[in-house]
């Protein structure tokens, strides 16, 4: 069995209002960096730091609120955790949650592979 490669953590920032639909990923990125200085400090101090917005979508339970899915490096995740798992966006304080992605085969229900790779 192959050893899984190490991945950067993925987080979900929940609480971005729907009224900001005009905001693109770039605008959200710039707003989060400017209002959360600990992220910018991590990016300046460590060139291998990662802060990349993967997607922005509406919540299934509330169409008036959006969430941003962001790939971050370990040092940025620790900085967010030290900030009580909260990030500022506009006048709001948004909650941050970890996103977990687990490979699971639908053929044998095993973990670590998909059905097309199943033996």
C-alpha positions in Angstrom: 0.0 0.0 0.0 1.3 3.5 -0.9 2.1 6.0 1.9 -0.3 8.9 1.6 1.4 12.2 0.8 1.1 15.1 3.3 -1.6 17.7 2.4 -2.1 21.2 3.5 -5.1 21.8 5.8 -8.3 23.0 4.2 -10.6 25.3 6.1 -14.1 26.7 5.7 -14.8 30.3 6.6 -18.5 30.6 7.3 -20.5 33.8 7.6 -19.8 35.8 4.5 -23.1 37.7 3.7 -24.9 37.0 0.4 -25.0 40.8 -0.3 -21.4 40.6 -1.2 -22.1 38.4 -4.3 -20.1 40.8 -6.4 -17.0 39.9 -4.5 -14.7 37.6 -6.5 -12.2 35.2 -5.0 -9.5 37.9 -5.4 -11.6 40.5 -3.5 -12.3 38.0 -0.7 -8.6 37.1 -0.6 -7.5 40.7 -0.3 -10.2 41.5 2.4 -9.2 38.5 4.5 -5.5 39.4 4.3 -6.0 43.1 5.1 -8.4 42.5 8.1 -6.5 39.5 9.6 -2.9 40.7 9.9 -1.6 37.4 11.4 -2.1 35.8 8.0 0.0 38.4 6.2 2.7 38.0 8.9 2.8 34.2 8.3 3.0 34.8 4.5 5.9 37.3 4.9 7.8 35.3 7.4 7.6 31.9 5.7 7.8 31.7 1.9 6.4 28.2 1.9 3.1 29.4 3.5 -0.1 28.7 1.5 -3.3 30.7 1.5 -5.4 29.9 -1.5 -9.2 30.3 -1.9 -10.5 27.2 -3.6 -14.2 28.1 -3.9 -17.0 30.3 -2.5 -20.5 28.8 -2.2 -23.8 29.3 -0.4 -24.7 27.3 2.6 -27.2 24.5 2.1 -29.2 25.5 5.2 -29.2 29.3 4.6 -29.0 30.9 1.1 -28.2 34.3 2.7 -24.8 33.2 4.0 -21.8 32.0 2.0 -18.7 30.0 2.9 -15.2 30.2 1.5 -13.2 27.0 1.2 -9.5 27.9 1.6 -6.3 25.8 1.5 -3.8 27.0 4.1 -0.4 25.9 5.4 0.1 24.5 8.9 1.5 27.8 10.3 -1.5 29.8 9.1 -3.9 27.2 10.5 -2.2 27.5 13.9 -2.4 31.3 13.8 -6.1 31.0 13.0 -6.6 28.5 15.9 -4.7 31.0 18.2 -7.3 33.6 17.1 -10.1 31.3 18.5 -11.0 29.9 15.1 -12.3 33.2 13.9 -11.5 35.5 11.0 -12.7 39.0 10.3 -14.5 39.9 7.0 -15.9 43.4 6.7 -17.7 44.2 9.9 -18.3 40.5 10.7 -16.4 37.9 12.7 -16.6 34.6 10.8 -16.2 31.1 12.2 -13.5 28.8 10.8 -13.9 25.1 10.6 -11.7 22.3 9.3 -12.7 20.6 6.1 -11.9 16.8 5.9 -11.6 15.0 2.6 -11.4 11.2 2.9 -11.0 8.9 -0.1 -13.6 6.1 0.1 -14.3 3.3 -2.3 -18.0 2.9 -3.2 -17.4 -0.7 -4.3 -15.8 -2.2 -1.2 -16.4 0.7 1.3 -12.6 0.7 2.0 -10.6 3.9 2.7 -7.7 5.3 0.8 -8.8 4.5 -2.7 -11.7 5.0 -5.2 -13.7 2.4 -7.0 -11.7 2.7 -10.2 -8.6 1.7 -8.3 -10.3 -1.1 -6.3 -8.8 -4.6 -6.6 
